[in-house]
């Protein structure tokens, strides 16, 4: 059984307008219902996004592992290559 605690929040006029629109559109019977639904929806979106991010990270780690051992890189070589690709000459120091 759900319990209900009265809580007062302060919202901007813009958010109040959005809240009134949500209730007037008939999707929610009250402002409390609209806020509850928005909070639940936001939590579900975060959980869904977190799942995708975790999968992407896992995939990137797997690809890195499969690519072989790390190798040393020379920052100056990277800079030279960038300048070369940009059609510019690398300023030798």
Secondary structure as GFF3:
##gff-version 3
##sequence-region A 1 93
A	DSSP	alpha_helix	13	24	.	.	.	ID=ss1
A	DSSP	alpha_helix	31	66	.	.	.	ID=ss2
A	DSSP	alpha_helix	75	85	.	.	.	ID=ss3
###
